[in-house]
Each structure stands twice: as structure tokens, then as C-alpha cells.
Amino acid sequence: MPQVIVNTLTALFVETSLSNAERDHAKLLKEELNKRDEYVKEVRRLFLWADADGDGELSLEEFQRVLNRHEHDLMIFASSLRVEIDDLETVFNLLSHDGQQKVDVEAFVVGCIRVRGMAKSSDLNALIHEHRRSQEGFHCFRAQCEGQLRRIEQTLLQATQSGSDRSGVGQIPSGQRTDSPIHQTFSLDSTVH
């Protein structure tokens, strides 16, 4: 009989604990949703404050104006959202493709929500973004170098052809290798290596 009483009390304790845990979970979930709603309101407020022309989109100039003129206010605001100003800049730069496009309020809110509390993710996004910019710069630099090498190649060929017409200077002696790296680099029918 005492075993039945112990089992009954244990069952009541477990049932009460589970019921309380469910209520606590529901309460925590509701609090998190309320916090998220408040966060969204605060981000929208920041966006509307920064949107000087009221068109519903934030340009690079508008965002930089807020950063430059109201940095202290922005720091307080960012702190209340538990994010850094750098995170807000990262979100804006990612969404605006480095300021080349305007950012609407919905995209800005979603971006700020994603960056909040996920510093590793925002750092990774910033790194990816910087890598893409560096890669674009490298490709541009490479194209410029290839163009300059082609011009040098043409100039050298013209000089060697005009010199060879007169004195044979600039001609490749018979029996000399033409597959050398220098010859391949300056040959018209080869690609730049």
C-alpha cells in the first residue's frame, strides 16, 4: 500500500511539473514574440528616421547622413537592439550592394533581425561580401594588365618588324627556340600566361 501512495504522489508531481513546464514554455514563447514585435517596431522607427525624403527606401546618402550626424543617437539605438553600429552598416551594405541600390524597409527589418544575436553569421556574410568585392577588383586589374601586355606585345612586334625590314634586327635566328616563356608571352597568337 505505501508503494501505491508513493507512485501516486510521483505521478502527480510529474504531471504538475509537465503542466508547469508547458505553461512556462508558452509564456517564454509569447515573451519572445513580443520582444520580436518590439524589435521590428524599433528597426522600422530607425528606418523612417533615416529616410529623409520619405520614399520608403533608404539610399546610401541617407544612411551615411545618419551615421555621420547622429552617431551618438544611433549608438544608443543600436545598443537598445543589442547590435553594433558595424552590424547595421554591414546589413545596409549587403542589401544595397555597396550603396548602389536603395533598401526598402522590409528588407532592412529582415536583415537586422537576422544579424541580431548572430555575430558569427554577420561576420561570415561580411567576409563573403568583401571576398566578392576583392574578386571583382582582381578581375578588373587582370583585364587591365592583359590589355597593357597586348599593347606592349604589339609595340614590340611592330618594332621588331620595322627593324627587321631594314637590318634583320629583331628576327629570331634560325634554330633558336620559339617556345620560351618570353616568346610565348609576347607572341600574338598565344594567350597571356
ABEGO torsion letter per residue (X at the ends): XAAAAAAAAAAAAAAAAAAAAAAAAAAAAAAAAAAAAAAAAAAAAAAAAABAAGAGBBBAAAAAAAAAAAAAAAAAAAAAAGBBAAAAAAAAAAAAGGGABBBBAAAAAAAAAAABGBAAAAAAAAAAAAAAAAAAAAAAAAAAAAAAAAAAAAAAAAAAAAAAAAAGBGBBBBGBBAABAAAAAABAABBBX
